[in-house]
Amino acid sequence: PAHAGTAVDWIKTGRSTMPITYYQGVTHDDRGNLYFDGVFTGLHRTNFKLKQEASNPNVIDPGAGQDPGFNHIGDLAWDAREGGRLLLPLECYVPGQPNGGNTCGRGAIGVADPATLKLRYAVGLDPTDIAKAMWAEVAPGGGELWTSSGSDLLAYDATAVAPGAAAPLRPVRRLAGAVPPSGVTGAAFYRGRLFLAGQDAGALQLWSIDVTGATP
């Protein structure tokens, strides 16, 4: 089964206060840095003690912001390729607008420089499979980049997220119906399993997912 079968309560052991601009997502590299994004288009770097080292209030390139209109970054991921890069799930989101605020019906993965916090390039995702990108997480080994569309988990070839990608990317694997009832606000791999956090069902829940059974 995709979902673990045992429910347990977690106990809070600590708390750290952070700026509201770190709201959307968090990831880390292998060099002692944490990266946050939010509230909509900002990208920020701190050390592991949460001392801010750099900040870019708008990492989305003006061209991408105008066509198709990307203006929101979801939960980001770090990847070791290209000397280190930040993978930014991009969407168009205007609260109160039709289609749940998704004004362009498209998603993409932006690639930002972890040193300068500037966008290097972006690669579009085929809207046949996904209408917006709200989170991304690199699988152990770095070969796959996971996200979700509706109730399905999707994996993309991480090597295909590259400069000059010829066409919108299609997923290489799909795990149908694997998104938990609580939805997904963020994700992380741990010991080979994909952990998904969400609170669509009320209280914040964390689910452990086995993605080894995903189909091509």
Residue, then its C-alpha position, 0 to 999 in steps of 0.5 A: p500500500a502507498h500509505a503507512g497503516t499506523a497512525v500516531d501522535w507526534i509530540k512537539t519538542g521545540r519551537s523556532t520563530m521565523p519571519i512570515t516571508y519564510y512561509q511557503g517552503v523550506t529545504h537544505d543543502d549539504r553545506g549547512n544552509l537552509y532555504f525558505d521561500g515566500v510569501f509569494t515570490g521571495l527566496h531566502r537563505t539562512n544558516f542552520k541557526l536561522k540567521q539570514e545570510a541572503s534574501n531576494p524578494n522576487v526571484i521570478d524572472p520578469g518574462a516568466g512573470q508576464d507569460p504565462g504569469f507565474n507569481h507564486i512559489g510552492d515548497l522548494a527542493w535542493d538538487a546537487r546538479e549544476g554545482g547545486r541548484l534550487l528547484l522552485p515549483l511555479e504556479c499562477y495564483v490570484p486569490g478569489q479568481p476562477n479556477g481556484g485562483n489558478t489564472c493560467g492553468r500551467g506549472a513549471i520548475g524554476v531553477a535558482d542559484p543558491a548563492t545569488l538567489k536569482l533565477r537561472y531558467a525555468v522548465g515548463l510542465d505539460p498541462t496535460d498532466i499538471a495544472k500547477a506546481m505547488w511542491a517538489e522534492v528530489a528522490p534519493g539518488g537524485g534521479e526523480l523529482w516528485t510532485s502531485s496533481g489532483s489525487d496522483l503523485l507524479a515523478y519527473d526525470a530530474t535530469a530533464v530539468a535543464p537549460g533549453a529543454a525542448a518541450p514541456l516535461r511529461p512525468v516518467r512515473r505516476l502513483a495514482g490516488a496516492v495523495p493523502p486525504s489531508g493533501v500536500t503542503g510540503a514533502a521530504f524523503y527520509r529513509g527511502r519513503l516520501f513524507l507528505a504534510g497537509q491539513d486539508a482534512g483539519a488537523l495537520q497530518l504527516w503521511s509516509i508514502d512508499v513510491t516504489g510501486a509507481t507505474p511508468 
